[in-house]
Amino acid sequence: MTMAETGFTRARNPVDLIEQVAGAHDWACDRTHEDELTLVVAGNWTDYQLSLNWREDLESLHIACAFDFKVPDNRLSEVYRLVAQINEQLWLGHFDIWTREGLIMFRQGLMLNGAVATQSQCEALLRAALEACERYYQAFQFVVWAGKDSREALASTMFETEGQA
């Protein structure tokens, strides 16, 4: 399906294109600035808060996808271990902990270097963030709320389930 068939237009500012993609998915969004967009996307485990920022000087679109829970101080060191173990497995993007807020988030950038963003690039950026968060959310939950160590929590998320019980 071409962009003309979907009603999408090419935009110099990729935030415009992300806003169109969000509308097509019926995701709640807020355009806080011409170069910033915030989305709320429902996942299987939680709602994800996505923040997208365009830096024209760097010709780069940045995405940050935060979880809706905070890491208590007594679990912070184990969550750091889990983040390091997860990041070793990721090919694109990475997880971070914002210690002041205690938030876990997935971050990635799309450097365009003179190119114009496409619908498929923007959708792939969103998909990569959401898939990583969905895949590892339970591991973070196991460490933070169930008191598991990072290796045990990560192992529990490494198998693919088929169907529903």
PEJOLIN-V859641 format. One record per residue. N is the residue number from 1. RES is the residue in one small letter. SS is DSSP state (2 for helix, 1 for strand, 0 for the rest). D_CENTER is the distance of its C-alpha to the mean C-alpha in Angstrom with 1 decimal. Layout:
n,res,ss,d_center
N,RES,SS,D_CENTER
N,RES,SS,D_CENTER
This chain:
n,res,ss,d_center
1,m,0,25.3
2,t,0,25.6
3,m,2,23.9
4,a,2,27.3
5,e,2,27.4
6,t,2,24.1
7,g,0,25.1
8,f,0,22.3
9,t,0,23.8
10,r,0,22.9
11,a,0,22.0
12,r,0,22.5
13,n,0,19.7
14,p,2,16.5
15,v,2,15.3
16,d,2,18.2
17,l,2,17.0
18,i,2,13.5
19,e,2,15.6
20,q,2,17.8
21,v,2,15.1
22,a,2,13.9
23,g,2,17.6
24,a,2,18.2
25,h,0,15.9
26,d,0,17.3
27,w,0,14.1
28,a,1,15.3
29,c,1,14.7
30,d,1,16.5
31,r,1,17.6
32,t,1,18.4
33,h,1,19.8
34,e,0,20.4
35,d,0,17.8
36,e,1,15.1
37,l,1,13.4
38,t,1,11.7
39,l,1,10.5
40,v,1,10.8
41,v,1,10.0
42,a,1,12.0
43,g,0,11.1
44,n,0,13.9
45,w,0,13.7
46,t,0,12.5
47,d,1,11.2
48,y,1,7.7
49,q,1,8.1
50,l,1,6.3
51,s,1,8.6
52,l,1,9.7
53,n,1,12.8
54,w,1,15.5
55,r,1,17.9
56,e,0,21.0
57,d,0,22.9
58,l,0,20.4
59,e,0,19.6
60,s,1,15.9
61,l,1,12.8
62,h,1,10.1
63,i,1,6.5
64,a,1,5.4
65,c,1,3.5
66,a,1,6.8
67,f,1,8.9
68,d,1,12.3
69,f,1,14.6
70,k,1,16.3
71,v,0,17.6
72,p,0,21.4
73,d,2,23.4
74,n,2,25.2
75,r,2,22.1
76,l,2,20.4
77,s,2,22.2
78,e,2,21.2
79,v,2,17.5
80,y,2,17.9
81,r,2,19.6
82,l,2,16.9
83,v,2,14.2
84,a,2,16.7
85,q,2,17.5
86,i,2,14.0
87,n,2,13.4
88,e,2,16.8
89,q,2,15.6
90,l,0,12.6
91,w,0,13.8
92,l,0,11.0
93,g,0,8.6
94,h,1,9.2
95,f,1,8.9
96,d,1,10.9
97,i,1,13.2
98,w,1,14.5
99,t,0,17.9
100,r,0,19.6
101,e,0,17.3
102,g,0,16.6
103,l,1,12.9
104,i,1,10.3
105,m,1,7.0
106,f,1,4.7
107,r,1,6.1
108,q,1,7.7
109,g,1,10.6
110,l,1,12.7
111,m,1,16.4
112,l,0,18.8
113,n,0,22.1
114,g,0,24.3
115,a,0,22.7
116,v,0,21.5
117,a,0,18.1
118,t,0,18.5
119,q,2,17.1
120,s,2,16.2
121,q,2,14.3
122,c,2,12.2
123,e,2,11.7
124,a,2,10.9
125,l,2,8.2
126,l,2,6.6
127,r,2,7.9
128,a,2,6.8
129,a,2,3.0
130,l,2,4.8
131,e,2,7.6
132,a,2,6.9
133,c,2,6.1
134,e,2,9.1
135,r,2,11.1
136,y,2,11.2
137,y,2,11.2
138,q,2,14.9
139,a,2,15.6
140,f,2,14.5
141,q,2,16.6
142,f,2,19.5
143,v,2,19.6
144,v,2,19.3
145,w,0,21.4
146,a,0,23.4
147,g,0,24.4
148,k,0,23.7
149,d,0,23.6
150,s,2,20.6
151,r,2,22.2
152,e,2,23.3
153,a,2,19.9
154,l,2,18.2
155,a,2,21.2
156,s,2,20.7
157,t,0,17.4
158,m,0,18.7
159,f,0,20.7
160,e,0,19.9
161,t,0,21.5
162,e,0,23.4
163,g,0,24.3
164,q,0,24.6
165,a,0,27.3
